[in-house]
Amino acid sequence: MKKRQLKKIFKIVARQINSGNFTKLKPVYFRTIDKAIYNFLRKRYINEFRPWWYEDDVRWRELDLKTELSKYHDRWVKDFEEWSGINMDLYAKYFWLNHK
């Protein structure tokens, strides 16, 4: 999808979700946002976390994978919020209300 189309969908969805309107999104918008979130987090995992975790300098036997990954995940969610303008807490609430 082109950047301008993606930005347009982000703007539409952010306006709806951030205002507290949890009516169902159009299927195209929902699929696009869902795919964008997946691709964003997957790219960050592959490019940031995985190389760090398997470096020789990291003593991964002394670290807990779940806590380290959650630290990175929280930072990535904030980055996605800045990029898209969508409040992820409200989006999660929307998701659980409409897409169980």
N, CA, C and O atoms as a GROMACS GRO file, in nm:
protein
  400
    1MET      N    1   0.084  -0.116   0.000
    1MET     CA    2   0.000   0.000   0.000
    1MET      C    3   0.089   0.124   0.000
    1MET      O    4   0.193   0.126   0.066
    2LYS      N    5   0.048   0.225  -0.073
    2LYS     CA    6   0.126   0.347  -0.081
    2LYS      C    7   0.119   0.424   0.050
    2LYS      O    8   0.022   0.414   0.125
    3LYS      N    9   0.224   0.502   0.076
    3LYS     CA   10   0.232   0.576   0.201
    3LYS      C   11   0.116   0.674   0.216
    3LYS      O   12   0.062   0.688   0.326
    4ARG      N   13   0.079   0.740   0.109
    4ARG     CA   14  -0.028   0.838   0.120
    4ARG      C   15  -0.161   0.772   0.154
    4ARG      O   16  -0.241   0.829   0.228
    5GLN      N   17  -0.185   0.653   0.099
    5GLN     CA   18  -0.307   0.581   0.132
    5GLN      C   19  -0.306   0.536   0.278
    5GLN      O   20  -0.406   0.546   0.348
    6LEU      N   21  -0.191   0.488   0.321
    6LEU     CA   22  -0.178   0.442   0.459
    6LEU      C   23  -0.198   0.558   0.556
    6LEU      O   24  -0.266   0.543   0.658
    7LYS      N   25  -0.139   0.675   0.526
    7LYS     CA   26  -0.155   0.791   0.613
    7LYS      C   27  -0.300   0.835   0.618
    7LYS      O   28  -0.349   0.877   0.723
    8LYS      N   29  -0.370   0.826   0.506
    8LYS     CA   30  -0.512   0.863   0.502
    8LYS      C   31  -0.594   0.770   0.591
    8LYS      O   32  -0.681   0.816   0.665
    9ILE      N   33  -0.566   0.641   0.584
    9ILE     CA   34  -0.638   0.544   0.667
    9ILE      C   35  -0.604   0.564   0.814
    9ILE      O   36  -0.692   0.557   0.899
   10PHE      N   37  -0.476   0.590   0.845
   10PHE     CA   38  -0.437   0.620   0.983
   10PHE      C   39  -0.516   0.739   1.037
   10PHE      O   40  -0.565   0.737   1.150
   11LYS      N   41  -0.526   0.842   0.956
   11LYS     CA   42  -0.596   0.963   0.999
   11LYS      C   43  -0.744   0.935   1.027
   11LYS      O   44  -0.798   0.982   1.127
   12ILE      N   45  -0.809   0.860   0.939
   12ILE     CA   46  -0.950   0.826   0.956
   12ILE      C   47  -0.972   0.741   1.081
   12ILE      O   48  -1.061   0.769   1.161
   13VAL      N   49  -0.890   0.639   1.097
   13VAL     CA   50  -0.904   0.548   1.211
   13VAL      C   51  -0.868   0.620   1.341
   13VAL      O   52  -0.935   0.600   1.443
   14ALA      N   53  -0.763   0.701   1.340
   14ALA     CA   54  -0.723   0.773   1.461
   14ALA      C   55  -0.834   0.868   1.505
   14ALA      O   56  -0.861   0.880   1.625
   15ARG      N   57  -0.896   0.935   1.411
   15ARG     CA   58  -1.004   1.026   1.446
   15ARG      C   59  -1.119   0.951   1.514
   15ARG      O   60  -1.175   0.998   1.613
   16GLN      N   61  -1.152   0.835   1.461
   16GLN     CA   62  -1.263   0.757   1.517
   16GLN      C   63  -1.227   0.696   1.652
   16GLN      O   64  -1.301   0.712   1.749
   17ILE      N   65  -1.115   0.627   1.660
   17ILE     CA   66  -1.076   0.556   1.782
   17ILE      C   67  -1.043   0.653   1.894
   17ILE      O   68  -1.088   0.634   2.007
   18ASN      N   69  -0.965   0.758   1.865
   18ASN     CA   70  -0.923   0.851   1.970
   18ASN      C   71  -1.039   0.933   2.025
   18ASN      O   72  -1.030   0.985   2.136
   19SER      N   73  -1.148   0.945   1.949
   19SER     CA   74  -1.265   1.018   2.000
   19SER      C   75  -1.352   0.930   2.090
   19SER      O   76  -1.444   0.980   2.154
   20GLY      N   77  -1.323   0.801   2.094
   20GLY     CA   78  -1.399   0.710   2.179
   20GLY      C   79  -1.514   0.644   2.107
   20GLY      O   80  -1.598   0.580   2.170
   21ASN      N   81  -1.520   0.659   1.975
   21ASN     CA   82  -1.625   0.596   1.894
   21ASN      C   83  -1.578   0.455   1.861
   21ASN      O   84  -1.488   0.438   1.780
   22PHE      N   85  -1.641   0.354   1.923
   22PHE     CA   86  -1.598   0.217   1.904
   22PHE      C   87  -1.690   0.138   1.810
   22PHE      O   88  -1.697   0.016   1.820
   23THR      N   89  -1.759   0.207   1.719
   23THR     CA   90  -1.836   0.135   1.618
   23THR      C   91  -1.740   0.066   1.525
   23THR      O   92  -1.624   0.108   1.512
   24LYS      N   93  -1.786  -0.039   1.459
   24LYS     CA   94  -1.696  -0.118   1.374
   24LYS      C   95  -1.640  -0.035   1.260
   24LYS      O   96  -1.710   0.044   1.196
   25LEU      N   97  -1.512  -0.053   1.237
   25LEU     CA   98  -1.447   0.009   1.122
   25LEU      C   99  -1.484  -0.066   0.996
   25LEU      O  100  -1.528  -0.181   1.001
   26LYS      N  101  -1.465  -0.001   0.882
   26LYS     CA  102  -1.483  -0.072   0.757
   26LYS      C  103  -1.380  -0.185   0.753
   26LYS      O  104  -1.268  -0.169   0.802
   27PRO      N  105  -1.417  -0.299   0.695
   27PRO     CA  106  -1.322  -0.412   0.693
   27PRO      C  107  -1.187  -0.377   0.630
   27PRO      O  108  -1.083  -0.427   0.674
   28VAL      N  109  -1.188  -0.293   0.529
   28VAL     CA  110  -1.063  -0.254   0.463
   28VAL      C  111  -0.974  -0.178   0.561
   28VAL      O  112  -0.854  -0.202   0.566
   29TYR      N  113  -1.032  -0.087   0.637
   29TYR     CA  114  -0.954  -0.009   0.734
   29TYR      C  115  -0.900  -0.100   0.844
   29TYR      O  116  -0.784  -0.089   0.882
   30PHE      N  117  -0.985  -0.189   0.893
   30PHE     CA  118  -0.940  -0.278   1.000
   30PHE      C  119  -0.826  -0.367   0.953
   30PHE      O  120  -0.727  -0.384   1.024
   31ARG      N  121  -0.839  -0.426   0.834
   31ARG     CA  122  -0.732  -0.513   0.782
   31ARG      C  123  -0.604  -0.435   0.761
   31ARG      O  124  -0.495  -0.485   0.789
   32THR      N  125  -0.616  -0.313   0.712
   32THR     CA  126  -0.497  -0.231   0.687
   32THR      C  127  -0.425  -0.198   0.817
   32THR      O  128  -0.303  -0.210   0.825
   33ILE      N  129  -0.500  -0.157   0.917
   33ILE     CA  130  -0.439  -0.124   1.047
   33ILE      C  131  -0.380  -0.248   1.111
   33ILE      O  132  -0.269  -0.244   1.164
   34ASP      N  133  -0.451  -0.358   1.106
   34ASP     CA  134  -0.402  -0.483   1.164
   34ASP      C  135  -0.272  -0.526   1.096
   34ASP      O  136  -0.177  -0.567   1.164
   35LYS      N  137  -0.268  -0.517   0.966
   35LYS     CA  138  -0.148  -0.553   0.891
   35LYS      C  139  -0.033  -0.457   0.920
   35LYS      O  140   0.082  -0.500   0.932
   36ALA      N  141  -0.063  -0.327   0.933
   36ALA     CA  142   0.040  -0.228   0.963
   36ALA      C  143   0.101  -0.252   1.100
   36ALA      O  144   0.223  -0.243   1.117
   37ILE      N  145   0.018  -0.283   1.199
   37ILE     CA  146   0.068  -0.312   1.333
   37ILE      C  147   0.157  -0.436   1.330
   37ILE      O  148   0.267  -0.435   1.386
   38TYR      N  149   0.110  -0.540   1.265
   38TYR     CA  150   0.188  -0.665   1.257
   38TYR      C  151   0.323  -0.641   1.189
   38TYR      O  152   0.426  -0.683   1.241
   39ASN      N  153   0.321  -0.573   1.075
   39ASN     CA  154   0.446  -0.549   1.002
   39ASN      C  155   0.541  -0.460   1.080
   39ASN      O  156   0.662  -0.483   1.081
   40PHE      N  157   0.488  -0.359   1.146
   40PHE     CA  158   0.571  -0.267   1.225
   40PHE      C  159   0.641  -0.342   1.338
   40PHE      O  160   0.762  -0.330   1.356
   41LEU      N  161   0.564  -0.419   1.416
   41LEU     CA  162   0.624  -0.492   1.529
   41LEU      C  163   0.718  -0.602   1.482
   41LEU      O  164   0.822  -0.626   1.544
   42ARG      N  165   0.684  -0.669   1.374
   42ARG     CA  166   0.768  -0.776   1.321
   42ARG      C  167   0.903  -0.721   1.273
   42ARG      O  168   1.008  -0.779   1.300
   43LYS      N  169   0.898  -0.606   1.203
   43LYS     CA  170   1.020  -0.544   1.155
   43LYS      C  171   1.110  -0.502   1.271
   43LYS      O  172   1.231  -0.521   1.268
   44ARG      N  173   1.048  -0.444   1.373
   44ARG     CA  174   1.125  -0.401   1.489
   44ARG      C  175   1.187  -0.521   1.561
   44ARG      O  176   1.301  -0.514   1.606
   45TYR      N  177   1.112  -0.630   1.571
   45TYR     CA  178   1.165  -0.750   1.636
   45TYR      C  179   1.285  -0.802   1.560
   45TYR      O  180   1.388  -0.833   1.619
   46ILE      N  181   1.272  -0.813   1.430
   46ILE     CA  182   1.379  -0.870   1.347
   46ILE      C  183   1.501  -0.779   1.345
   46ILE      O  184   1.614  -0.827   1.350
   47ASN      N  185   1.480  -0.648   1.338
   47ASN     CA  186   1.593  -0.555   1.323
   47ASN      C  187   1.654  -0.508   1.454
   47ASN      O  188   1.772  -0.471   1.457
   48GLU      N  189   1.578  -0.509   1.564
   48GLU     CA  190   1.631  -0.458   1.689
   48GLU      C  191   1.652  -0.566   1.795
   48GLU      O  192   1.762  -0.581   1.847
   49PHE      N  193   1.547  -0.640   1.826
   49PHE     CA  194   1.556  -0.730   1.940
   49PHE      C  195   1.638  -0.855   1.910
   49PHE      O  196   1.727  -0.890   1.987
   50ARG      N  197   1.609  -0.920   1.800
   50ARG     CA  198   1.677  -1.046   1.771
   50ARG      C  199   1.828  -1.030   1.759
   50ARG      O  200   1.901  -1.111   1.815
   51PRO      N  201   1.878  -0.927   1.687
   51PRO     CA  202   2.024  -0.913   1.684
   51PRO      C  203   2.084  -0.885   1.822
   51PRO      O  204   2.192  -0.933   1.854
   52TRP      N  205   2.012  -0.805   1.903
   52TRP     CA  206   2.063  -0.776   2.038
   52TRP      C  207   2.064  -0.903   2.123
   52TRP      O  208   2.160  -0.927   2.195
   53TRP      N  209   1.959  -0.981   2.116
   53TRP     CA  210   1.945  -1.099   2.201
   53TRP      C  211   2.052  -1.203   2.170
   53TRP      O  212   2.100  -1.271   2.261
   54TYR      N  213   2.091  -1.216   2.044
   54TYR     CA  214   2.188  -1.318   2.006
   54TYR      C  215   2.330  -1.266   1.992
   54TYR      O  216   2.415  -1.336   1.938
   55GLU      N  217   2.358  -1.144   2.040
   55GLU     CA  218   2.496  -1.095   2.041
   55GLU      C  219   2.577  -1.176   2.141
   55GLU      O  220   2.523  -1.236   2.234
   56ASP      N  221   2.706  -1.176   2.120
   56ASP     CA  222   2.794  -1.247   2.213
   56ASP      C  223   2.808  -1.175   2.347
   56ASP      O  224   2.835  -1.238   2.449
   57ASP      N  225   2.790  -1.042   2.345
   57ASP     CA  226   2.810  -0.964   2.467
   57ASP      C  227   2.696  -0.983   2.568
   57ASP      O  228   2.716  -0.963   2.688
   58VAL      N  229   2.579  -1.020   2.519
   58VAL     CA  230   2.463  -1.033   2.608
   58VAL      C  231   2.467  -1.168   2.679
   58VAL      O  232   2.485  -1.272   2.616
   59ARG      N  233   2.450  -1.163   2.808
   59ARG     CA  234   2.444  -1.287   2.886
   59ARG      C  235   2.299  -1.330   2.896
   59ARG      O  236   2.236  -1.312   3.000
   60TRP      N  237   2.247  -1.386   2.789
   60TRP     CA  238   2.104  -1.416   2.783
   60TRP      C  239   2.062  -1.526   2.878
   60TRP      O  240   1.943  -1.540   2.906
   61ARG      N  241   2.154  -1.601   2.927
   61ARG     CA  242   2.118  -1.705   3.025
   61ARG      C  243   2.080  -1.643   3.159
   61ARG      O  244   2.005  -1.701   3.237
   62GLU      N  245   2.134  -1.523   3.184
   62GLU     CA  246   2.103  -1.454   3.309
   62GLU      C  247   1.978  -1.366   3.296
   62GLU      O  248   1.924  -1.321   3.397
   63LEU      N  249   1.931  -1.343   3.175
   63LEU     CA  250   1.816  -1.257   3.151
   63LEU      C  251   1.690  -1.339   3.128
   63LEU      O  252   1.696  -1.456   3.093
   64ASP      N  253   1.577  -1.275   3.149
   64ASP     CA  254   1.449  -1.339   3.124
   64ASP      C  255   1.396  -1.287   2.990
   64ASP      O  256   1.378  -1.167   2.972
   65LEU      N  257   1.371  -1.377   2.897
   65LEU     CA  258   1.327  -1.340   2.763
   65LEU      C  259   1.198  -1.259   2.766
   65LEU      O  260   1.184  -1.160   2.694
   66LYS      N  261   1.104  -1.301   2.849
   66LYS     CA  262   0.973  -1.235   2.853
   66LYS      C  263   0.984  -1.090   2.899
   66LYS      O  264   0.922  -1.001   2.840
   67THR      N  265   1.061  -1.064   3.002
   67THR     CA  266   1.073  -0.927   3.052
   67THR      C  267   1.150  -0.839   2.955
   67THR      O  268   1.114  -0.723   2.934
   68GLU      N  269   1.254  -0.893   2.895
   68GLU     CA  270   1.331  -0.815   2.799
   68GLU      C  271   1.248  -0.782   2.676
   68GLU      O  272   1.254  -0.670   2.624
   69LEU      N  273   1.173  -0.879   2.628
   69LEU     CA  274   1.088  -0.856   2.511
   69LEU      C  275   0.977  -0.758   2.542
   69LEU      O  276   0.941  -0.677   2.456
   70SER      N  277   0.923  -0.762   2.662
   70SER     CA  278   0.816  -0.667   2.698
   70SER      C  279   0.870  -0.525   2.706
   70SER      O  280   0.797  -0.430   2.675
   71LYS      N  281   0.995  -0.507   2.749
   71LYS     CA  282   1.056  -0.374   2.750
   71LYS      C  283   1.063  -0.318   2.609
   71LYS      O  284   1.026  -0.203   2.584
   72TYR      N  285   1.111  -0.398   2.517
   72TYR     CA  286   1.119  -0.356   2.377
   72TYR      C  287   0.980  -0.332   2.320
   72TYR      O  288   0.957  -0.233   2.250
   73HIS      N  289   0.887  -0.420   2.350
   73HIS     CA  290   0.750  -0.409   2.296
   73HIS      C  291   0.683  -0.279   2.339
   73HIS      O  292   0.618  -0.214   2.258
   74ASP      N  293   0.699  -0.242   2.465
   74ASP     CA  294   0.640  -0.117   2.513
   74ASP      C  295   0.695   0.003   2.437
   74ASP      O  296   0.621   0.096   2.403
   75ARG      N  297   0.824   0.002   2.411
   75ARG     CA  298   0.885   0.111   2.335
   75ARG      C  299   0.835   0.112   2.191
   75ARG      O  300   0.813   0.219   2.134
   76TRP      N  301   0.818  -0.006   2.132
   76TRP     CA  302   0.769  -0.014   1.994
   76TRP      C  303   0.625   0.035   1.982
   76TRP      O  304   0.589   0.098   1.883
   77VAL      N  305   0.544   0.005   2.082
   77VAL     CA  306   0.404   0.051   2.080
   77VAL      C  307   0.400   0.203   2.085
   77VAL      O  308   0.319   0.264   2.015
   78LYS      N  309   0.484   0.264   2.166
   78LYS     CA  310   0.490   0.411   2.172
   78LYS      C  311   0.534   0.467   2.037
   78LYS      O  312   0.480   0.568   1.991
   79ASP      N  313   0.631   0.403   1.973
   79ASP     CA  314   0.675   0.448   1.841
   79ASP      C  315   0.563   0.436   1.739
   79ASP      O  316   0.546   0.524   1.654
   80PHE      N  317   0.486   0.328   1.747
   80PHE     CA  318   0.375   0.311   1.653
   80PHE      C  319   0.267   0.417   1.676
   80PHE      O  320   0.208   0.468   1.581
   81GLU      N  321   0.241   0.449   1.802
   81GLU     CA  322   0.144   0.554   1.834
   81GLU      C  323   0.187   0.688   1.774
   81GLU      O  324   0.104   0.761   1.719
   82GLU      N  325   0.315   0.719   1.785
   82GLU     CA  326   0.365   0.844   1.727
   82GLU      C  327   0.353   0.843   1.575
   82GLU      O  328   0.318   0.944   1.515
   83TRP      N  329   0.382   0.730   1.515
   83TRP     CA  330   0.379   0.720   1.368
   83TRP      C  331   0.238   0.726   1.314
   83TRP      O  332   0.212   0.796   1.216
   84SER      N  333   0.146   0.655   1.377
   84SER     CA  334   0.011   0.643   1.323
   84SER      C  335  -0.087   0.744   1.381
   84SER      O  336  -0.183   0.783   1.314
   85GLY      N  337  -0.063   0.788   1.504
   85GLY     CA  338  -0.156   0.879   1.569
   85GLY      C  339  -0.271   0.807   1.639
   85GLY      O  340  -0.361   0.872   1.692
   86ILE      N  341  -0.269   0.675   1.640
   86ILE     CA  342  -0.375   0.595   1.701
   86ILE      C  343  -0.333   0.559   1.844
   86ILE      O  344  -0.224   0.508   1.866
   87ASN      N  345  -0.421   0.586   1.938
   87ASN     CA  346  -0.396   0.550   2.077
   87ASN      C  347  -0.415   0.398   2.088
   87ASN      O  348  -0.526   0.348   2.068
   88MET      N  349  -0.310   0.326   2.120
   88MET     CA  350  -0.316   0.180   2.118
   88MET      C  351  -0.399   0.122   2.233
   88MET      O  352  -0.453   0.012   2.220
   89ASP      N  353  -0.409   0.193   2.345
   89ASP     CA  354  -0.496   0.145   2.453
   89ASP      C  355  -0.642   0.148   2.409
   89ASP      O  356  -0.717   0.054   2.434
   90LEU      N  357  -0.681   0.258   2.344
   90LEU     CA  358  -0.818   0.267   2.293
   90LEU      C  359  -0.841   0.169   2.178
   90LEU      O  360  -0.951   0.115   2.164
   91TYR      N  361  -0.739   0.147   2.097
   91TYR     CA  362  -0.752   0.052   1.986
   91TYR      C  363  -0.771  -0.090   2.041
   91TYR      O  364  -0.849  -0.168   1.987
   92ALA      N  365  -0.700  -0.123   2.148
   92ALA     CA  366  -0.716  -0.256   2.209
   92ALA      C  367  -0.857  -0.271   2.264
   92ALA      O  368  -0.918  -0.377   2.252
   93LYS      N  369  -0.909  -0.164   2.325
   93LYS     CA  370  -1.046  -0.168   2.376
   93LYS      C  371  -1.145  -0.186   2.260
   93LYS      O  372  -1.239  -0.264   2.271
   94TYR      N  373  -1.124  -0.113   2.150
   94TYR     CA  374  -1.207  -0.128   2.031
   94TYR      C  375  -1.201  -0.271   1.979
   94TYR      O  376  -1.304  -0.330   1.945
   95PHE      N  377  -1.082  -0.327   1.974
   95PHE     CA  378  -1.064  -0.462   1.922
   95PHE      C  379  -1.142  -0.564   2.005
   95PHE      O  380  -1.212  -0.649   1.949
   96TRP      N  381  -1.131  -0.555   2.137
   96TRP     CA  382  -1.200  -0.652   2.222
   96TRP      C  383  -1.352  -0.636   2.220
   96TRP      O  384  -1.425  -0.732   2.242
   97LEU      N  385  -1.399  -0.516   2.192
   97LEU     CA  386  -1.543  -0.495   2.184
   97LEU      C  387  -1.603  -0.546   2.053
   97LEU      O  388  -1.716  -0.594   2.050
   98ASN      N  389  -1.526  -0.536   1.945
   98ASN     CA  390  -1.581  -0.565   1.812
   98ASN      C  391  -1.529  -0.691   1.743
   98ASN      O  392  -1.594  -0.742   1.652
   99HIS      N  393  -1.414  -0.741   1.784
   99HIS     CA  394  -1.352  -0.852   1.710
   99HIS      C  395  -1.309  -0.963   1.805
   99HIS      O  396  -1.191  -0.998   1.810
  100LYS      N  397  -1.402  -1.018   1.878
  100LYS     CA  398  -1.368  -1.124   1.974
  100LYS      C  399  -1.334  -1.253   1.907
  100LYS      O  400  -1.304  -1.352   1.974
   0.00000   0.00000   0.00000
